[in-house]
Structure formats: C-alpha cells, structure tokens
Amino acid sequence: MSPRLAAGVWVSAYLTRLRLADIPAYVTAKGDAEAGAVVVKVALLDGTARAYERRSDLMTGARAWIVFAEGPEAEVDAQLSRARGRDPDLWLIELEDRQGRTLLEQDGLSE
C-alpha cells in the first residue's frame, strides 16, 4: 500500500486538473494540510447538487469516492455545514458543472 498524499497537495493537484478541464472549482473550506479529509460538491446549476467523500472499504482497505449527499443544493449545503462543524479539518471543494463532472474517476484521483 502506498503512503497517502498530503491533503493540501492532493487538493492543489485536483484544482489544476479541474482548471485544465474548464470546470469552475472553489475551495470553500480549507482543512488540515496534512491529514484533512476532502469532500467534493458539484452544483448541477439546476438547483440540485451532489457531494462525494472518499472512504475506505472495511474489508479490502481500498479507497473509493462515494456519494455523501445529494438533492436540493440547500439541503446538501446544510449537510456539508454540519459535517464541517463536526470536523474542522475537513476540506470542502465546490464545482459547478451542468453535466456533474468531477474527474474523481480519473487515475490518481480515484484511489
């Protein structure tokens, strides 16, 4: 198993990939640069949104992005606000894309 990349380094690389794909992205909450968890929210620009978090499978240890919250954007924002209240080290990255693209399935981002 390879060592985990520091959260701040991962976020910087992710924002670069999004910029190159012309997907608007913003860091709305900066977490711990070394070990903070990351949540990615994509606003679909129709009043709805979807948020993803990376979790480890308890059986295999493999890490994957799963849906943390989805639905009306205001409800997703409320869930993210509560999560940030519980974990001040949490990074929140917000994207805007009508197609819901996050690039999280790409090599280097999916694991």
N, CA, C and O atoms as CSV, one atom per row, in Angstrom:
chain,resi,resn,atom,element,x,y,z
A,1,MET,N,N,0.852,-1.167,0.000
A,1,MET,CA,C,0.000,0.000,0.000
A,1,MET,C,C,0.903,1.237,0.000
A,1,MET,O,O,1.833,1.330,0.801
A,2,SER,N,N,0.630,2.169,-0.886
A,2,SER,CA,C,1.441,3.380,-0.985
A,2,SER,C,C,1.014,4.384,0.079
A,2,SER,O,O,-0.139,4.386,0.511
A,3,PRO,N,N,1.951,5.244,0.502
A,3,PRO,CA,C,1.590,6.255,1.502
A,3,PRO,C,C,0.588,7.247,0.919
A,3,PRO,O,O,0.576,7.507,-0.284
A,4,ARG,N,N,-0.242,7.787,1.787
A,4,ARG,CA,C,-1.249,8.762,1.341
A,4,ARG,C,C,-0.588,10.109,1.076
A,4,ARG,O,O,0.332,10.529,1.778
A,5,LEU,N,N,-1.083,10.755,0.057
A,5,LEU,CA,C,-0.636,12.097,-0.298
A,5,LEU,C,C,-1.238,13.093,0.695
A,5,LEU,O,O,-2.394,12.949,1.093
A,6,ALA,N,N,-0.470,14.088,1.092
A,6,ALA,CA,C,-0.985,15.123,1.992
A,6,ALA,C,C,-2.200,15.785,1.350
A,6,ALA,O,O,-2.229,16.009,0.140
A,7,ALA,N,N,-3.196,16.093,2.164
A,7,ALA,CA,C,-4.452,16.641,1.652
A,7,ALA,C,C,-4.233,17.921,0.857
A,7,ALA,O,O,-4.830,18.088,-0.206
A,8,GLY,N,N,-3.402,18.817,1.338
A,8,GLY,CA,C,-3.171,20.079,0.644
A,8,GLY,C,C,-2.555,19.884,-0.727
A,8,GLY,O,O,-2.894,20.603,-1.668
A,9,VAL,N,N,-1.653,18.920,-0.852
A,9,VAL,CA,C,-1.023,18.618,-2.145
A,9,VAL,C,C,-2.064,18.031,-3.093
A,9,VAL,O,O,-2.123,18.407,-4.263
A,10,TRP,N,N,-2.898,17.096,-2.581
A,10,TRP,CA,C,-3.941,16.482,-3.413
A,10,TRP,C,C,-4.912,17.550,-3.906
A,10,TRP,O,O,-5.265,17.569,-5.085
A,11,VAL,N,N,-5.345,18.438,-3.014
A,11,VAL,CA,C,-6.296,19.485,-3.392
A,11,VAL,C,C,-5.696,20.370,-4.477
A,11,VAL,O,O,-6.378,20.700,-5.448
A,12,SER,N,N,-4.446,20.756,-4.331
A,12,SER,CA,C,-3.788,21.603,-5.334
A,12,SER,C,C,-3.749,20.921,-6.700
A,12,SER,O,O,-4.051,21.545,-7.717
A,13,ALA,N,N,-3.378,19.650,-6.721
A,13,ALA,CA,C,-3.328,18.904,-7.987
A,13,ALA,C,C,-4.727,18.756,-8.585
A,13,ALA,O,O,-4.901,18.880,-9.797
A,14,TYR,N,N,-5.721,18.491,-7.739
A,14,TYR,CA,C,-7.099,18.334,-8.200
A,14,TYR,C,C,-7.615,19.635,-8.821
A,14,TYR,O,O,-8.235,19.612,-9.885
A,15,LEU,N,N,-7.364,20.756,-8.166
A,15,LEU,CA,C,-7.803,22.043,-8.704
A,15,LEU,C,C,-7.154,22.337,-10.049
A,15,LEU,O,O,-7.784,22.934,-10.922
A,16,THR,N,N,-5.904,21.926,-10.228
A,16,THR,CA,C,-5.225,22.107,-11.513
A,16,THR,C,C,-5.913,21.282,-12.594
A,16,THR,O,O,-6.147,21.780,-13.696
A,17,ARG,N,N,-6.240,20.033,-12.294
A,17,ARG,CA,C,-6.939,19.189,-13.282
A,17,ARG,C,C,-8.290,19.778,-13.654
A,17,ARG,O,O,-8.668,19.786,-14.825
A,18,LEU,N,N,-9.012,20.268,-12.666
A,18,LEU,CA,C,-10.318,20.875,-12.940
A,18,LEU,C,C,-10.171,22.111,-13.813
A,18,LEU,O,O,-10.953,22.312,-14.743
A,19,ARG,N,N,-9.185,22.933,-13.526
A,19,ARG,CA,C,-8.958,24.146,-14.318
A,19,ARG,C,C,-8.650,23.773,-15.769
A,19,ARG,O,O,-9.153,24.407,-16.696
A,20,LEU,N,N,-7.827,22.748,-15.962
A,20,LEU,CA,C,-7.479,22.312,-17.320
A,20,LEU,C,C,-8.690,21.755,-18.071
A,20,LEU,O,O,-8.728,21.792,-19.301
A,21,ALA,N,N,-9.680,21.240,-17.336
A,21,ALA,CA,C,-10.906,20.703,-17.945
A,21,ALA,C,C,-11.995,21.772,-18.031
A,21,ALA,O,O,-13.131,21.466,-18.393
A,22,ASP,N,N,-11.662,23.020,-17.701
A,22,ASP,CA,C,-12.630,24.124,-17.715
A,22,ASP,C,C,-13.839,23.868,-16.826
A,22,ASP,O,O,-14.970,24.188,-17.192
A,23,ILE,N,N,-13.590,23.289,-15.656
A,23,ILE,CA,C,-14.643,23.078,-14.667
A,23,ILE,C,C,-14.376,24.053,-13.521
A,23,ILE,O,O,-13.381,23.907,-12.811
A,24,PRO,N,N,-15.251,25.047,-13.328
A,24,PRO,CA,C,-15.050,26.007,-12.236
A,24,PRO,C,C,-15.034,25.293,-10.878
A,24,PRO,O,O,-15.891,24.452,-10.602
A,25,ALA,N,N,-14.057,25.634,-10.037
A,25,ALA,CA,C,-13.929,25.000,-8.723
A,25,ALA,C,C,-13.427,26.018,-7.709
A,25,ALA,O,O,-12.653,26.920,-8.029
A,26,TYR,N,N,-13.890,25.846,-6.484
A,26,TYR,CA,C,-13.549,26.761,-5.399
A,26,TYR,C,C,-13.318,25.968,-4.123
A,26,TYR,O,O,-14.040,25.010,-3.846
A,27,VAL,N,N,-12.323,26.358,-3.349
A,27,VAL,CA,C,-12.143,25.803,-2.011
A,27,VAL,C,C,-12.993,26.666,-1.090
A,27,VAL,O,O,-12.688,27.839,-0.873
A,28,THR,N,N,-14.060,26.086,-0.548
A,28,THR,CA,C,-14.952,26.862,0.316
A,28,THR,C,C,-14.637,26.659,1.795
A,28,THR,O,O,-15.106,27.423,2.638
A,29,ALA,N,N,-13.848,25.639,2.113
A,29,ALA,CA,C,-13.368,25.434,3.480
A,29,ALA,C,C,-12.019,24.731,3.385
A,29,ALA,O,O,-11.894,23.666,2.780
A,30,LYS,N,N,-11.034,25.340,3.986
A,30,LYS,CA,C,-9.687,24.776,3.964
A,30,LYS,C,C,-9.480,23.953,5.228
A,30,LYS,O,O,-9.639,24.451,6.343
A,31,GLY,N,N,-9.125,22.689,5.037
A,31,GLY,CA,C,-8.909,21.798,6.159
A,31,GLY,C,C,-7.443,21.648,6.494
A,31,GLY,O,O,-6.611,22.446,6.064
A,32,ASP,N,N,-7.133,20.631,7.257
A,32,ASP,CA,C,-5.762,20.345,7.651
A,32,ASP,C,C,-4.934,19.988,6.419
A,32,ASP,O,O,-5.317,19.113,5.642
A,33,ALA,N,N,-3.803,20.664,6.243
A,33,ALA,CA,C,-2.978,20.490,5.040
A,33,ALA,C,C,-2.376,19.097,4.937
A,33,ALA,O,O,-2.088,18.631,3.835
A,34,GLU,N,N,-2.185,18.434,6.054
A,34,GLU,CA,C,-1.560,17.111,6.026
A,34,GLU,C,C,-2.570,15.973,5.973
A,34,GLU,O,O,-2.467,15.079,5.133
A,35,ALA,N,N,-3.545,16.011,6.872
A,35,ALA,CA,C,-4.399,14.833,7.024
A,35,ALA,C,C,-5.893,15.109,6.933
A,35,ALA,O,O,-6.693,14.229,7.251
A,36,GLY,N,N,-6.286,16.285,6.514
A,36,GLY,CA,C,-7.710,16.587,6.436
A,36,GLY,C,C,-8.423,15.748,5.385
A,36,GLY,O,O,-7.870,15.454,4.325
A,37,ALA,N,N,-9.651,15.371,5.692
A,37,ALA,CA,C,-10.481,14.674,4.707
A,37,ALA,C,C,-10.980,15.702,3.692
A,37,ALA,O,O,-10.995,16.903,3.963
A,38,VAL,N,N,-11.389,15.209,2.513
A,38,VAL,CA,C,-11.848,16.094,1.437
A,38,VAL,C,C,-13.249,15.672,1.004
A,38,VAL,O,O,-13.517,14.489,0.796
A,39,VAL,N,N,-14.140,16.658,0.870
A,39,VAL,CA,C,-15.464,16.440,0.287
A,39,VAL,C,C,-15.551,17.314,-0.948
A,39,VAL,O,O,-15.194,18.492,-0.916
A,40,VAL,N,N,-16.031,16.723,-2.044
A,40,VAL,CA,C,-16.193,17.441,-3.306
A,40,VAL,C,C,-17.686,17.553,-3.595
A,40,VAL,O,O,-18.393,16.550,-3.688
A,41,LYS,N,N,-18.151,18.797,-3.737
A,41,LYS,CA,C,-19.556,19.052,-4.069
A,41,LYS,C,C,-19.617,19.566,-5.500
A,41,LYS,O,O,-18.845,20.445,-5.883
A,42,VAL,N,N,-20.531,19.019,-6.286
A,42,VAL,CA,C,-20.756,19.540,-7.629
A,42,VAL,C,C,-22.178,20.080,-7.702
A,42,VAL,O,O,-23.151,19.354,-7.498
A,43,ALA,N,N,-22.273,21.380,-8.000
A,43,ALA,CA,C,-23.569,22.028,-8.211
A,43,ALA,C,C,-23.933,21.837,-9.678
A,43,ALA,O,O,-23.161,22.194,-10.568
A,44,LEU,N,N,-25.108,21.275,-9.922
A,44,LEU,CA,C,-25.524,20.965,-11.282
A,44,LEU,C,C,-26.190,22.149,-11.978
A,44,LEU,O,O,-26.631,22.036,-13.122
A,45,LEU,N,N,-26.262,23.282,-11.283
A,45,LEU,CA,C,-26.787,24.539,-11.820
A,45,LEU,C,C,-28.261,24.461,-12.206
A,45,LEU,O,O,-28.744,25.223,-13.044
A,46,ASP,N,N,-28.969,23.511,-11.567
A,46,ASP,CA,C,-30.418,23.406,-11.749
A,46,ASP,C,C,-31.119,23.390,-10.392
A,46,ASP,O,O,-32.284,23.007,-10.281
A,47,GLY,N,N,-30.377,23.819,-9.354
A,47,GLY,CA,C,-30.920,23.813,-8.003
A,47,GLY,C,C,-30.576,22.566,-7.205
A,47,GLY,O,O,-30.918,22.460,-6.027
A,48,THR,N,N,-29.895,21.620,-7.854
A,48,THR,CA,C,-29.506,20.396,-7.158
A,48,THR,C,C,-27.987,20.296,-7.100
A,48,THR,O,O,-27.264,20.987,-7.817
A,49,ALA,N,N,-27.529,19.404,-6.214
A,49,ALA,CA,C,-26.092,19.200,-6.058
A,49,ALA,C,C,-25.845,17.782,-5.568
A,49,ALA,O,O,-26.757,17.091,-5.115
A,50,ARG,N,N,-24.598,17.372,-5.668
A,50,ARG,CA,C,-24.159,16.058,-5.206
A,50,ARG,C,C,-22.803,16.263,-4.542
A,50,ARG,O,O,-21.967,17.005,-5.058
A,51,ALA,N,N,-22.578,15.615,-3.409
A,51,ALA,CA,C,-21.299,15.719,-2.715
A,51,ALA,C,C,-20.703,14.321,-2.553
A,51,ALA,O,O,-21.417,13.353,-2.292
A,52,TYR,N,N,-19.397,14.236,-2.711
A,52,TYR,CA,C,-18.674,12.967,-2.625
A,52,TYR,C,C,-17.628,13.028,-1.524
A,52,TYR,O,O,-17.011,14.067,-1.288
A,53,GLU,N,N,-17.442,11.900,-0.856
A,53,GLU,CA,C,-16.347,11.768,0.098
A,53,GLU,C,C,-15.619,10.464,-0.197
A,53,GLU,O,O,-16.184,9.525,-0.757
A,54,ARG,N,N,-14.362,10.433,0.192
A,54,ARG,CA,C,-13.566,9.226,-0.036
A,54,ARG,C,C,-13.580,8.399,1.234
A,54,ARG,O,O,-13.283,8.894,2.321
A,55,ARG,N,N,-13.927,7.138,1.080
A,55,ARG,CA,C,-13.982,6.212,2.216
A,55,ARG,C,C,-13.190,4.958,1.895
A,55,ARG,O,O,-12.980,4.603,0.735
A,56,SER,N,N,-12.765,4.310,2.946
A,56,SER,CA,C,-12.057,3.038,2.808
A,56,SER,C,C,-13.042,1.904,3.009
A,56,SER,O,O,-13.885,1.947,3.905
A,57,ASP,N,N,-12.925,0.878,2.155
A,57,ASP,CA,C,-13.712,-0.338,2.318
A,57,ASP,C,C,-13.146,-1.090,3.524
A,57,ASP,O,O,-11.944,-1.347,3.586
A,58,LEU,N,N,-13.998,-1.437,4.468
A,58,LEU,CA,C,-13.530,-2.094,5.687
A,58,LEU,C,C,-12.920,-3.462,5.426
A,58,LEU,O,O,-12.028,-3.894,6.156
A,59,MET,N,N,-13.394,-4.146,4.392
A,59,MET,CA,C,-12.895,-5.493,4.102
A,59,MET,C,C,-11.571,-5.471,3.345
A,59,MET,O,O,-10.651,-6.220,3.674
A,60,THR,N,N,-11.473,-4.614,2.333
A,60,THR,CA,C,-10.292,-4.633,1.464
A,60,THR,C,C,-9.304,-3.509,1.749
A,60,THR,O,O,-8.134,-3.601,1.377
A,61,GLY,N,N,-9.763,-2.458,2.401
A,61,GLY,CA,C,-8.907,-1.297,2.630
A,61,GLY,C,C,-8.824,-0.371,1.433
A,61,GLY,O,O,-8.208,0.692,1.513
A,62,ALA,N,N,-9.447,-0.765,0.306
A,62,ALA,CA,C,-9.435,0.075,-0.904
A,62,ALA,C,C,-10.231,1.346,-0.631
A,62,ALA,O,O,-11.242,1.326,0.070
A,63,ARG,N,N,-9.755,2.446,-1.196
A,63,ARG,CA,C,-10.440,3.730,-1.026
A,63,ARG,C,C,-11.205,4.059,-2.298
A,63,ARG,O,O,-10.729,3.815,-3.407
A,64,ALA,N,N,-12.410,4.621,-2.118
A,64,ALA,CA,C,-13.255,4.968,-3.264
A,64,ALA,C,C,-14.084,6.188,-2.910
A,64,ALA,O,O,-14.368,6.440,-1.739
A,65,TRP,N,N,-14.472,6.943,-3.930
A,65,TRP,CA,C,-15.347,8.102,-3.758
A,65,TRP,C,C,-16.784,7.613,-3.759
A,65,TRP,O,O,-17.204,6.901,-4.671
A,66,ILE,N,N,-17.534,7.997,-2.738
A,66,ILE,CA,C,-18.945,7.615,-2.635
A,66,ILE,C,C,-19.790,8.876,-2.455
A,66,ILE,O,O,-19.279,9.922,-2.055
A,67,VAL,N,N,-21.063,8.769,-2.749
A,67,VAL,CA,C,-21.966,9.908,-2.586
A,67,VAL,C,C,-22.193,10.126,-1.092
A,67,VAL,O,O,-22.629,9.224,-0.378
A,68,PHE,N,N,-21.893,11.323,-0.641
A,68,PHE,CA,C,-22.077,11.740,0.744
A,68,PHE,C,C,-23.471,12.342,0.920
A,68,PHE,O,O,-24.138,12.101,1.926
A,69,ALA,N,N,-23.898,13.121,-0.061
A,69,ALA,CA,C,-25.207,13.777,-0.016
A,69,ALA,C,C,-25.605,14.155,-1.433
A,69,ALA,O,O,-24.746,14.454,-2.263
A,70,GLU,N,N,-26.913,14.144,-1.716
A,70,GLU,CA,C,-27.398,14.648,-2.999
A,70,GLU,C,C,-28.842,15.070,-2.865
A,70,GLU,O,O,-29.583,14.573,-2.018
A,71,GLY,N,N,-29.225,16.004,-3.727
A,71,GLY,CA,C,-30.587,16.511,-3.697
A,71,GLY,C,C,-30.592,18.008,-3.897
A,71,GLY,O,O,-29.690,18.554,-4.534
A,72,PRO,N,N,-31.605,18.687,-3.356
A,72,PRO,CA,C,-31.644,20.148,-3.478
A,72,PRO,C,C,-30.349,20.744,-2.898
A,72,PRO,O,O,-29.872,20.316,-1.847
A,73,GLU,N,N,-29.797,21.731,-3.598
A,73,GLU,CA,C,-28.498,22.266,-3.201
A,73,GLU,C,C,-28.498,22.798,-1.771
A,73,GLU,O,O,-27.511,22.629,-1.054
A,74,ALA,N,N,-29.573,23.431,-1.348
A,74,ALA,CA,C,-29.628,23.967,0.015
A,74,ALA,C,C,-29.521,22.853,1.054
A,74,ALA,O,O,-28.895,23.042,2.097
A,75,GLU,N,N,-30.124,21.693,0.782
A,75,GLU,CA,C,-30.044,20.562,1.707
A,75,GLU,C,C,-28.632,19.975,1.733
A,75,GLU,O,O,-28.119,19.624,2.795
A,76,VAL,N,N,-28.012,19.873,0.566
A,76,VAL,CA,C,-26.632,19.373,0.502
A,76,VAL,C,C,-25.715,20.328,1.263
A,76,VAL,O,O,-24.852,19.886,2.022
A,77,ASP,N,N,-25.898,21.632,1.064
A,77,ASP,CA,C,-25.097,22.619,1.789
A,77,ASP,C,C,-25.274,22.490,3.295
A,77,ASP,O,O,-24.305,22.614,4.043
A,78,ALA,N,N,-26.496,22.242,3.747
A,78,ALA,CA,C,-26.750,22.082,5.179
A,78,ALA,C,C,-26.019,20.856,5.730
A,78,ALA,O,O,-25.457,20.912,6.824
A,79,GLN,N,N,-26.022,19.755,4.983
A,79,GLN,CA,C,-25.306,18.554,5.418
A,79,GLN,C,C,-23.799,18.813,5.467
A,79,GLN,O,O,-23.115,18.351,6.380
A,80,LEU,N,N,-23.292,19.547,4.488
A,80,LEU,CA,C,-21.865,19.862,4.477
A,80,LEU,C,C,-21.497,20.782,5.634
A,80,LEU,O,O,-20.430,20.636,6.229
A,81,SER,N,N,-22.364,21.716,5.952
A,81,SER,CA,C,-22.122,22.615,7.078
A,81,SER,C,C,-22.063,21.831,8.391
A,81,SER,O,O,-21.210,22.098,9.237
A,82,ARG,N,N,-22.961,20.873,8.557
A,82,ARG,CA,C,-22.939,20.038,9.763
A,82,ARG,C,C,-21.667,19.198,9.813
A,82,ARG,O,O,-21.064,19.044,10.875
A,83,ALA,N,N,-21.257,18.653,8.665
A,83,ALA,CA,C,-20.032,17.844,8.622
A,83,ALA,C,C,-18.819,18.686,8.982
A,83,ALA,O,O,-17.937,18.234,9.712
A,84,ARG,N,N,-18.776,19.893,8.478
A,84,ARG,CA,C,-17.658,20.805,8.777
A,84,ARG,C,C,-17.670,21.187,10.257
A,84,ARG,O,O,-16.608,21.362,10.855
A,85,GLY,N,N,-18.850,21.318,10.852
A,85,GLY,CA,C,-18.957,21.608,12.279
A,85,GLY,C,C,-18.399,20.479,13.133
A,85,GLY,O,O,-17.815,20.727,14.188
A,86,ARG,N,N,-18.576,19.231,12.681
A,86,ARG,CA,C,-18.052,18.066,13.403
A,86,ARG,C,C,-16.562,17.874,13.167
A,86,ARG,O,O,-15.855,17.342,14.022
A,87,ASP,N,N,-16.079,18.315,11.985
A,87,ASP,CA,C,-14.684,18.090,11.619
A,87,ASP,C,C,-14.086,19.363,11.021
A,87,ASP,O,O,-14.179,19.576,9.812
A,88,PRO,N,N,-13.484,20.200,11.839
A,88,PRO,CA,C,-12.930,21.461,11.328
A,88,PRO,C,C,-11.732,21.262,10.396
A,88,PRO,O,O,-11.310,22.206,9.729
A,89,ASP,N,N,-11.178,20.042,10.341
A,89,ASP,CA,C,-10.061,19.752,9.437
A,89,ASP,C,C,-10.529,19.356,8.044
A,89,ASP,O,O,-9.706,19.071,7.174
A,90,LEU,N,N,-11.835,19.334,7.824
A,90,LEU,CA,C,-12.427,18.906,6.557
A,90,LEU,C,C,-12.263,19.973,5.470
A,90,LEU,O,O,-12.559,21.148,5.688
A,91,TRP,N,N,-11.789,19.546,4.302
A,91,TRP,CA,C,-11.726,20.416,3.117
A,91,TRP,C,C,-13.051,20.298,2.376
A,91,TRP,O,O,-13.584,19.198,2.228
A,92,LEU,N,N,-13.586,21.421,1.909
A,92,LEU,CA,C,-14.758,21.411,1.042
A,92,LEU,C,C,-14.388,22.089,-0.268
A,92,LEU,O,O,-13.962,23.244,-0.293
A,93,ILE,N,N,-14.559,21.348,-1.351
A,93,ILE,CA,C,-14.290,21.874,-2.691
A,93,ILE,C,C,-15.610,21.869,-3.439
A,93,ILE,O,O,-16.295,20.848,-3.490
A,94,GLU,N,N,-15.970,23.006,-4.021
A,94,GLU,CA,C,-17.227,23.114,-4.765
A,94,GLU,C,C,-16.944,23.329,-6.240
A,94,GLU,O,O,-16.129,24.170,-6.620
A,95,LEU,N,N,-17.639,22.547,-7.068
A,95,LEU,CA,C,-17.538,22.639,-8.522
A,95,LEU,C,C,-18.885,23.089,-9.068
A,95,LEU,O,O,-19.919,22.940,-8.417
A,96,GLU,N,N,-18.852,23.641,-10.274
A,96,GLU,CA,C,-20.080,23.972,-10.979
A,96,GLU,C,C,-20.010,23.319,-12.343
A,96,GLU,O,O,-19.155,23.658,-13.161
A,97,ASP,N,N,-20.916,22.376,-12.589
A,97,ASP,CA,C,-20.915,21.692,-13.880
A,97,ASP,C,C,-22.287,21.079,-14.126
A,97,ASP,O,O,-22.740,20.224,-13.364
A,98,ARG,N,N,-22.941,21.517,-15.187
A,98,ARG,CA,C,-24.284,21.006,-15.521
A,98,ARG,C,C,-24.287,19.499,-15.758
A,98,ARG,O,O,-25.290,18.833,-15.503
A,99,GLN,N,N,-23.182,18.964,-16.240
A,99,GLN,CA,C,-23.090,17.534,-16.525
A,99,GLN,C,C,-22.694,16.720,-15.288
A,99,GLN,O,O,-22.713,15.490,-15.323
A,100,GLY,N,N,-22.340,17.399,-14.209
A,100,GLY,CA,C,-21.962,16.696,-12.982
A,100,GLY,C,C,-20.553,16.124,-13.002
A,100,GLY,O,O,-20.233,15.237,-12.212
A,101,ARG,N,N,-19.706,16.625,-13.902
A,101,ARG,CA,C,-18.333,16.094,-13.984
A,101,ARG,C,C,-17.534,16.490,-12.737
A,101,ARG,O,O,-17.592,17.633,-12.284
A,102,THR,N,N,-16.797,15.534,-12.199
A,102,THR,CA,C,-15.924,15.786,-11.055
A,102,THR,C,C,-14.487,15.358,-11.329
A,102,THR,O,O,-13.569,15.816,-10.648
A,103,LEU,N,N,-14.280,14.499,-12.302
A,103,LEU,CA,C,-12.992,13.901,-12.648
A,103,LEU,C,C,-12.490,12.934,-11.586
A,103,LEU,O,O,-11.370,12.437,-11.704
A,104,LEU,N,N,-13.270,12.652,-10.565
A,104,LEU,CA,C,-12.819,11.795,-9.470
A,104,LEU,C,C,-12.554,10.360,-9.902
A,104,LEU,O,O,-11.883,9.614,-9.189
A,105,GLU,N,N,-13.072,9.965,-11.062
A,105,GLU,CA,C,-12.850,8.601,-11.548
A,105,GLU,C,C,-11.513,8.466,-12.280
A,105,GLU,O,O,-11.124,7.354,-12.637
A,106,GLN,N,N,-10.813,9.559,-12.508
A,106,GLN,CA,C,-9.566,9.527,-13.261
A,106,GLN,C,C,-8.417,8.950,-12.431
A,106,GLN,O,O,-8.425,9.015,-11.202
A,107,ASP,N,N,-7.430,8.385,-13.134
A,107,ASP,CA,C,-6.250,7.846,-12.474
A,107,ASP,C,C,-5.615,8.904,-11.583
A,107,ASP,O,O,-5.519,10.072,-11.961
A,108,GLY,N,N,-5.189,8.491,-10.416
A,108,GLY,CA,C,-4.567,9.399,-9.486
A,108,GLY,C,C,-5.543,10.125,-8.588
A,108,GLY,O,O,-5.162,10.630,-7.532
A,109,LEU,N,N,-6.802,10.182,-9.000
A,109,LEU,CA,C,-7.832,10.818,-8.174
A,109,LEU,C,C,-8.802,9.796,-7.607
A,109,LEU,O,O,-9.419,10.023,-6.566
A,110,SER,N,N,-8.931,8.668,-8.296
A,110,SER,CA,C,-9.949,7.680,-7.921
A,110,SER,C,C,-9.563,6.835,-6.730
A,110,SER,O,O,-10.439,6.363,-6.006
A,111,GLU,N,N,-8.281,6.628,-6.505
A,111,GLU,CA,C,-7.879,5.757,-5.394
A,111,GLU,C,C,-7.967,6.488,-4.081
A,111,GLU,O,O,-7.668,5.915,-3.033
